[in-house]
C-alpha cells in the first residue's frame, strides 16, 4: 500500500458562499482576480476568454441554461492534490486555502491528474497554478478580491462554519447546495438542471488505473515514472542521464569487442 503525507486540518477555516441566483455574469470577479494576480493586462487581449481557466486566469464565469456560474478551485477538505504532490508544493494552509507554492512546483502534473474539478492549470513556465483564496488578503483581515468586487452580493466570505450555516438555511427554504462539509467554495442555487450541466462540464472522470499509479509512485521503485511526472527540468535531467548511460554502455561493448580481437 502506498504511503501518503498527512494533510493538516485548518485551524482558522474560511470559505466563500456562491449564490448563483444572484450572479449576473458581469465578470467583475474575474477582473478583480486578475488585477490582484498581476495579469489584468490580458483583459485587453482579443483572445482573452473569461470562461476559461488558465495558468494566468484562476477564476472564470460560465453560463449553463442561462445561469452564470463562477468557477475556480473548490479548496477541498480532502485535498488529494496536496497528498500526491511529490515535492510538497501543494499545501493546505491554516486558513483552509489549498495553495501551490510555485517556487517548489516541478510541473509534474500529478495535481491536475487527480483534481476532481480540473482547476490546476499549467503556466508558460510549465509550473501549475490556481486560485489561492487570496490568502495574503485573508491574513490581513480582508476578503478575497473576487468577493470584494462582486456588485450583487453573489459571493459572501466568512468563517466556513458560518458559510455552511447560511447554506443549510437556504436548503431549509427549498434551495439546493453543493460543497457543504466538503469544500471551502460552496454553491447555493435553484436551477438544478443548470448546475448539473456545470458539474458535467467541469467534473473530471478519472482513469482508475492511471490514478492508482499516481498514488503509488514513487513507492513502486521498480518502474520509472512517466516523463509527464518529472516536469520540464526533471525530463531534461532524465534525458541527459539516459543519453550518458547509453553512451557508456556502447563504450563498454566497443572495448569488449576490441579485446576479443587481440
Buried (B, 14 or more C-beta within 10 A) or exposed (E): EBEEEEBEEBEEBBBBBBBBEBBEBBBBBBBBBBBBBEBBEEBEEEEBEBBEBBBBBBBBBBBBEEBBBBBBBBBBBEBBBBBBBBEEBBBBBBBBBBBBBBEEBBBBBBBBBBBBBBBBBBBEEBBBBBBBBBBEBBEEEEBBBBBBBBEEEBBBBBEBEBBBEBBBEBEEEEBBBBBBEEBBBBBBBBBEEBBEBBBEEBEEEEEEEEBEBBBEBEEEEEEEBBEBBBBBEBBEEBEEEEEEEEEEEEEEEEEEEEEEEE
